[in-house]
């Protein structure tokens, strides 16, 4: 049976959002590391729990057929990730604000950081939307 066969359209979209988020997160994490932009201990705890583990757990739940739990976890984790990322990358005057990172080198990684910060925001918004759509679909069923 093909991957995703038997899953609703909303669940398949949610799984795609998880995969896209994970792919962009790998690039963004590499840029953080290469540029030396470090998170504080509380930020790191949030990042690991909400931005890394929770979406992957949500994807696993969705894949295994636990649509309600997976969709709820995905919606919450992506909304939390989006709020965190927008705050630290675009609003608050922090070391990982995209305007500060623009001055770091290597310049190519600074651009990768900025682009991946934007792509993360888009992926997280899409993930929250997809999770909500899967949750709504589950409630309607």
C-alpha positions in Angstrom: 0.0 0.0 0.0 1.3 3.5 -0.9 2.4 5.8 1.9 -0.5 7.9 3.1 -3.0 5.5 1.5 -6.2 5.4 3.5 -5.5 8.8 5.2 -7.8 11.7 4.7 -6.7 14.7 2.7 -6.4 16.8 5.9 -4.2 14.3 7.6 -2.0 14.0 4.5 -1.6 17.8 4.4 -0.8 17.8 8.1 1.9 15.1 7.5 3.3 17.2 4.7 3.4 20.2 7.0 5.4 18.1 9.6 7.9 17.0 6.9 8.3 20.5 5.5 8.8 22.0 9.0 11.4 19.3 9.9 13.3 19.9 6.6 13.5 23.7 7.1 14.3 23.2 10.8 17.4 21.2 9.9 18.7 24.1 7.8 17.8 26.7 10.4 19.5 24.7 13.2 22.6 24.3 11.1 22.7 28.1 10.5 22.3 28.7 14.2 25.2 26.4 14.9 27.5 27.7 12.2 26.8 31.3 13.0 27.2 30.8 16.7 23.7 32.1 17.5 23.0 30.3 20.8 19.7 29.9 22.7 19.4 30.3 26.4 18.6 27.3 28.5 14.9 28.1 28.8 14.7 28.8 25.1 16.4 25.5 24.3 14.0 23.7 26.5 11.1 25.2 24.6 12.8 24.6 21.2 13.4 20.9 22.0 10.0 20.2 23.5 7.6 22.3 21.3 9.5 23.0 18.1 11.3 19.7 17.5 9.7 16.9 19.5 6.0 17.8 19.5 5.6 18.2 15.8 7.4 14.9 15.2 5.2 13.2 17.8 2.1 14.7 16.2 3.2 13.4 12.8 3.7 9.9 14.3 0.3 10.0 15.9 -1.3 11.1 12.6 0.6 8.4 10.7 -0.5 5.7 13.1 -4.2 6.8 12.9 -4.6 8.8 16.0 -6.1 11.7 14.1 -7.6 13.7 17.0 -4.6 13.5 19.3 -2.1 14.1 16.4 -4.1 17.0 15.0 -4.5 18.7 18.4 -0.8 18.3 19.2 0.2 19.6 15.7 -2.0 22.6 16.0 -0.8 23.5 19.4 2.9 22.9 18.7 2.9 24.8 15.4 1.0 27.7 16.9 3.5 27.8 19.8 6.5 27.5 17.4 5.1 30.3 15.2 4.7 32.6 18.2 8.2 31.9 19.5 9.9 32.2 16.1 8.1 35.4 15.1 9.0 36.9 18.5 12.6 36.0 18.5 13.4 36.3 14.7 11.3 39.3 13.8 10.0 41.3 16.8 12.2 41.3 19.9 15.7 42.7 19.9 17.5 39.4 20.3 20.7 37.9 19.0 18.7 35.8 16.6 16.7 38.6 15.2 17.1 38.4 11.4 18.5 42.0 11.2 21.3 41.1 13.7 22.1 37.8 12.0 22.5 39.7 8.7 25.8 41.0 9.9 27.3 37.7 10.8 29.6 35.5 8.7 29.8 33.4 6.8 27.4 35.6 4.8 25.9 32.6 3.0 24.8 31.1 6.3 23.4 34.4 7.4 21.2 34.4 4.4 20.3 30.8 5.0 19.3 31.8 8.6 17.1 34.6 7.4 15.5 32.6 4.7 14.9 29.6 6.9 13.5 31.9 9.7 10.9 33.1 7.2 10.2 29.6 5.8 9.8 28.3 9.4 7.2 30.9 10.0 5.3 29.9 6.9 5.7 26.2 7.6 4.5 26.7 11.2 1.5 28.7 10.0 0.7 26.0 7.5 1.2 23.3 10.1 -1.2 25.0 12.6 -3.8 25.5 9.8 -3.4 21.8 8.6 -3.6 20.5 12.2 -6.8 22.6 12.8 -8.2 21.3 9.5 -7.5 17.7 10.5 -9.0 18.3 13.9 -12.1 19.8 12.3 -12.4 16.9 9.9 -12.1 14.5 12.8 -14.9 16.3 14.7 -17.1 16.3 11.7 -16.7 12.5 11.1 
